[in-house]
Structure formats: C-alpha cells, structure tokens
C-alpha cells in the first residue's frame, strides 16, 4: 500500500503534543477493541517494543512495533519518532513528526505505510481509506485528551 500522511495543528506546545502521541498505552483508549502492551522497560528510546492487540477473542491480530528513531522536540527543533511494524500479519512503518506551529501551538504530521500480509493489492484502496480514517481519528482524540 502506498504511504499516506495526515496533519493536525493542535493548540498544544510541541512537547505536550509529543507526550500525548507517544504514550503508547493511551492509543488503546482511542482505538476500539485494542490493547497495548509495552514489552520493554521505560523510557521510550530506539529499541523500545510494544504490541497493539486488536480484535475479539480468536479473531484478533498483533501489531508488533519497534521504535527505530526517537528524537523528542527540543528548543524549537522538530521531534521525530519512527516505528517499524514487525508483526507476522501487520507490516510497514509509521512516523510521528511534531514541530512548532502557529503561536504556541504545534504541527503534527503522521505518516504511515501499512501492509497486511496475504491481503491482495486489490484491497489497497480500501485499506488506505480505512487506515487514514482510523489513524486520523486516533490522532485527533489523543491530541484532545489530557
């Protein structure tokens, strides 16, 4: 599937937007039927691994992710987090970039390439639209919840 991106401009400092988007267990609060388990000890850094388990009972899958880039926003410099999806079913990557925005706000860019193993390319369009909707809603909710 081709990569997609979405943008948000919350009235939050870059540090606060970063915190809200990179506290991995919080993602389970905004993605239905999903639990998050961080597999490595804090703090988050390159090598941090976590798994998002989505679904109900036997009809579920794991999205195993590893942080490969971790640069929080500091002193006006943008922050960047890159996640590599390392599961058996869900593959691809995600990047969360947070930079200063207008006034005291921030500009968030979420980029993602999502592939589902064994899903024919015929379904790329549906997967792309569904992922954009789901991740867009998640980003909006994470940025609006303290």
C-alpha positions in Angstrom: 0.0 0.0 0.0 1.3 3.5 -0.7 2.2 5.6 2.3 -0.3 8.2 3.5 0.0 11.2 5.8 -2.3 13.3 7.8 -1.8 16.6 9.6 -3.1 18.1 12.8 -2.5 21.6 14.3 -3.4 21.3 18.0 -3.2 24.3 20.3 -0.6 22.4 22.3 3.1 23.0 22.8 5.2 20.6 20.7 6.3 18.9 24.0 2.7 18.3 25.1 1.6 17.1 21.6 4.6 14.7 21.6 3.8 13.4 25.1 0.1 12.7 24.2 1.0 10.9 20.9 3.9 8.8 22.2 2.4 7.4 25.5 1.8 4.1 23.8 -0.9 2.7 26.2 -3.0 5.8 25.6 -3.6 4.6 22.0 -5.8 1.7 23.4 -8.1 4.4 24.8 -8.9 5.7 21.3 -8.7 2.6 19.0 -11.6 0.3 19.5 -11.1 -3.3 20.6 -7.3 -2.7 21.1 -5.0 -3.3 24.0 -1.4 -2.1 24.1 1.4 -3.8 25.9 4.8 -2.2 26.2 7.4 -5.0 26.0 10.5 -3.1 27.1 11.3 -1.0 30.2 10.8 2.8 30.1 11.7 5.3 29.0 10.9 5.1 25.3 14.1 5.1 23.1 15.3 3.3 20.0 14.7 -0.4 20.6 11.5 0.1 22.6 9.0 -2.5 21.5 5.3 -2.7 22.1 2.3 -4.7 20.7 -1.2 -3.5 19.8 -3.6 -6.5 20.0 -6.8 -5.7 18.1 -9.9 -7.8 17.8 -12.1 -10.1 19.8 -11.0 -13.5 21.1 -9.7 -15.7 18.4 -10.4 -13.1 15.7 -7.6 -10.8 16.6 -4.1 -9.9 15.5 -1.0 -8.4 16.9 0.7 -5.2 15.5 4.2 -5.5 16.9 6.2 -2.2 16.7 9.7 -1.2 17.4 10.9 2.4 17.9 13.8 3.0 15.5 14.1 6.8 15.7 13.4 8.7 18.9 14.1 12.5 18.8 11.6 14.5 21.0 11.1 18.1 20.1 13.5 20.3 22.0 14.2 24.1 21.8 12.3 24.8 18.6 13.6 21.7 16.8 11.0 19.3 15.5 10.6 15.9 17.0 10.5 12.6 15.1 9.5 9.1 16.1 9.7 6.2 13.6 8.1 2.9 14.3 8.8 -0.3 12.3 5.9 -2.8 12.3 7.5 -6.2 12.9 4.5 -8.5 13.3 3.5 -11.6 11.3 0.4 -10.0 9.9 0.8 -6.2 10.1 3.9 -4.8 8.3 5.1 -1.3 7.3 6.2 1.7 9.3 4.8 4.9 10.9 6.4 8.3 11.6 5.1 10.9 14.0 6.7 14.3 13.5 5.9 17.2 15.9 7.1 20.7 15.2 6.3 24.2 16.4 3.2 25.6 14.8 1.4 29.0 14.8 1.5 30.9 18.1 2.2 28.5 20.9 0.7 25.5 19.1 2.2 22.7 17.2 2.0 21.0 13.8 1.8 17.2 13.8 2.4 15.1 10.7 1.6 11.4 10.9 3.0 9.3 8.0 2.3 5.6 7.7 2.7 2.7 5.3 0.6 -0.2 6.3 0.6 -3.7 4.7 -1.4 -6.7 5.7 0.4 -9.9 4.8 -1.5 -12.0 2.3 -4.0 -9.3 1.6 -4.2 -8.9 -2.2 -3.2 -5.5 -3.7 -6.8 -5.2 -4.9 -7.7 -4.1 -1.4 -5.0 -1.4 -1.1 -7.6 1.4 -1.7 -10.0 0.1 1.0 -7.1 -0.4 3.4 -5.7 3.1 2.7 -9.1 4.8 3.3 -9.8 2.7 6.4 -6.3 3.4 7.9 -6.5 7.1 7.2 -9.9 7.3 8.9 -8.8 5.2 11.9 -5.4 6.9 12.5 -6.8 10.3 11.8 -9.5 9.8 14.4 -6.9 8.4 16.9 -4.6 11.3 16.4 -7.4 13.8 16.9 -8.6 12.1 20.1 -5.1 11.7 21.5 -4.3 15.3 21.0 -7.6 16.4 22.6 -7.4 14.2 25.7 -5.1 15.4 28.5 
